[in-house]
Amino acid sequence: MAGACALRVYRSVLKELRHLQGSGYTQSMAYAHLREQFRNNQVTGERHCRAQREALHTSQVYLCLLESIRLHLDLHQQYHARGERGPDEVARLVGLRLPTQPGGKGWEK
């Protein structure tokens, strides 16, 4: 069970690295370090230790950090990428529409 969980975390962290660094992520130092750490902390039949669980927990925390950074950057790009927005666009952004006045008042556009 722990091996399957570790493999899932390993693949997810690699996916986040690929998203951040592009297709050349396998030449990065982060990739080499990650691969080395997961190989060093593999569980064998005779070795169940506290360090392996600690390494798995650390990798899960790192995965959470990478996912959170990616989601934060996506949200920042979506809502803060452009300059000043008009009232119509701001209302549409939050799912509302501005009321329109029937013709004849003289002050509408």
C-alpha positions, -999 to +999 in steps of 0.1 A: +000+000+000+028+025+009+046+016-023+016+024-044+010+057-026+047+066-030+045+059-067+014+080-071+031+109-053+062+105-074+043+106-106+023+136-095+054+156-085+069+147-119+038+160-135+040+193-117+077+196-126+069+190-162+042+217-160+066+242-145+098+235-166+084+222-198+096+192-218+133+195-207+125+188-171+145+155-171+177+175-174+170+196-143+186+193-109+152+190-093+144+159-113+177+143-105+173+150-068+137+138-067+146+105-085+176+099-062+155+105-030+127+082-041+152+055-050+170+058-017+138+056+003+122+026-014+106+000+009+120-035+006+107-066+023+132-063+051+132-026+055+102-007+070+114+023+088+104+057+100+126+075+075+106+061+046+073+073+061+089+107+068+102+109+032+067+101+019+051+127+040+077+153+029+071+145-007+033+148-002+039+182+013+061+192-016+035+180-041+008+201-023+032+231-025+037+227-062+000+222-070-009+253-049+017+274-066+004+263-100-032+271-091-023+304-076-005+314-108-035+304-129-058+324-107-035+354-107-032+352-145-070+350-149-080+378-126-050+402-125-035+398-159-052+428-175-053+464-164-084+483-153-117+468-163-150+484-169-182+479-148-198+457-174-168+434-176-164+432-138-201+423-134-198+396-160-166+383-143-186+375-111-217+362-130-239+393-129-254+417-154-258+454-150-294+466-151-305+485-182-330+513-182-358+514-206-353+541-233-365+577-228-346+587-196-320+607-216-289+598-195-282+562-208-257+556-236 
